[in-house]
Amino acid sequence: MIRSFLFIALTISSSVVYASNPSDEQLSARISTLLEAIANSGCTFIRNGKSHESSEGVNHIKKKYAHYKDDIDSIDTFIELTATRSLISGKAYEVQCNGQTMTSADWLSGKATALGDL
């Protein structure tokens, strides 16, 4: 009887631990999809007044993502911590795409929404 109870208790607790991991994996997958969309966008990313190709922009965001990974629990926090503004100057990042310029936060939120992430 005690063995059965312990087995059931361990099974339930391991299921609960396992259940928290897929959401982390799902968030990582959604972030990867968003990063791929950025890389393939062909847009110009502007940081501190300097223009960068989409591949350079995504590399910069990936570096910040690696730094803040433990603090990111949603697409919103991913965008806020990695792609909103320069930590040094405080200037907002911008994106030029299809003849329009907007903040990278707005552009990325739009991309995330289009991908079904927000």
C-alpha positions as CSV (number, residue, x, y, z in Angstrom):
1,M,0.0,0.0,0.0
2,I,2.8,2.5,0.9
3,R,4.7,1.5,-2.2
4,S,1.7,2.2,-4.3
5,F,1.2,5.5,-2.7
6,L,4.8,6.5,-3.2
7,F,4.7,5.4,-6.8
8,I,1.6,7.4,-7.5
9,A,3.1,10.4,-5.7
10,L,6.3,10.3,-7.6
11,T,4.5,9.8,-10.9
12,I,2.3,12.9,-10.3
13,S,5.2,15.0,-9.1
14,S,7.3,14.1,-12.1
15,S,4.4,14.8,-14.4
16,V,4.1,18.3,-12.9
17,V,7.8,19.0,-13.4
18,Y,7.6,17.7,-17.0
19,A,4.6,19.9,-17.7
20,S,6.6,23.0,-16.9
21,N,9.3,22.1,-19.4
22,P,7.2,22.1,-22.6
23,S,6.1,25.7,-22.1
24,D,9.8,26.7,-21.9
25,E,10.4,24.6,-25.1
26,Q,7.4,26.2,-26.7
27,L,8.6,29.7,-25.9
28,S,12.0,28.9,-27.2
29,A,10.5,27.5,-30.4
30,R,8.3,30.7,-30.8
31,I,11.4,32.9,-30.2
32,S,13.4,30.9,-32.8
33,T,10.6,31.3,-35.3
34,L,10.5,35.1,-34.6
35,L,14.3,35.3,-35.0
36,E,14.1,33.4,-38.3
37,A,11.5,35.9,-39.5
38,I,13.8,38.8,-38.6
39,A,16.7,37.2,-40.4
40,N,14.7,36.6,-43.5
41,S,12.9,40.0,-43.5
42,G,15.4,41.9,-45.6
43,C,14.6,44.9,-43.4
44,T,17.2,47.4,-42.2
45,F,17.7,47.6,-38.4
46,I,18.9,50.8,-36.9
47,R,20.8,50.9,-33.7
48,N,22.2,54.1,-32.3
49,G,21.8,55.8,-35.7
50,K,23.7,53.1,-37.6
51,S,22.0,50.9,-40.2
52,H,22.4,47.2,-40.2
53,E,21.2,44.4,-42.5
54,S,18.7,42.0,-41.1
55,S,21.3,39.3,-40.5
56,E,23.3,41.8,-38.3
57,G,20.2,42.9,-36.5
58,V,19.2,39.3,-35.7
59,N,22.8,38.5,-34.5
60,H,22.6,41.5,-32.1
61,I,19.2,40.3,-30.8
62,K,20.5,36.8,-30.3
63,K,23.4,38.1,-28.2
64,K,21.0,40.0,-26.0
65,Y,18.7,36.9,-25.9
66,A,21.6,34.8,-24.6
67,H,22.3,37.4,-21.9
68,Y,18.7,37.8,-20.8
69,K,17.4,34.2,-21.4
70,D,16.7,33.4,-17.8
71,D,14.6,36.6,-17.4
72,I,12.4,36.0,-20.5
73,D,9.1,34.3,-19.8
74,S,7.1,35.5,-22.8
75,I,7.4,37.0,-26.3
76,D,6.6,40.4,-24.8
77,T,9.6,40.2,-22.4
78,F,11.8,38.8,-25.2
79,I,11.0,41.9,-27.3
80,E,11.3,44.3,-24.3
81,L,14.7,42.9,-23.2
82,T,16.4,42.2,-26.5
83,A,15.0,44.4,-29.2
84,T,13.6,47.7,-27.8
85,R,16.5,50.0,-27.1
86,S,20.2,50.3,-26.6
87,L,21.3,49.6,-23.1
88,I,24.2,52.1,-23.5
89,S,22.5,55.1,-25.1
90,G,18.9,54.4,-24.3
91,K,17.9,55.1,-27.9
92,A,15.0,53.1,-29.3
93,Y,15.9,50.6,-32.0
94,E,14.2,51.2,-35.4
95,V,13.3,49.1,-38.4
96,Q,13.0,50.3,-42.0
97,C,11.0,47.9,-44.0
98,N,8.8,48.3,-47.1
99,G,9.4,52.1,-47.1
100,Q,8.3,52.5,-43.5
101,T,10.3,53.2,-40.4
102,M,9.0,52.2,-37.0
103,T,10.4,51.2,-33.6
104,S,11.7,47.7,-33.6
105,A,9.4,46.9,-30.6
106,D,6.3,47.8,-32.8
107,W,7.7,45.9,-35.8
108,L,8.5,42.8,-33.7
109,S,5.1,42.9,-32.0
110,G,3.5,43.0,-35.4
111,K,5.6,40.1,-36.6
112,A,4.9,38.1,-33.4
113,T,1.1,38.7,-33.8
114,A,1.3,37.7,-37.5
115,L,3.0,34.5,-36.4
116,G,0.3,33.9,-33.7
117,D,2.6,34.5,-30.7
118,L,0.9,37.4,-29.0
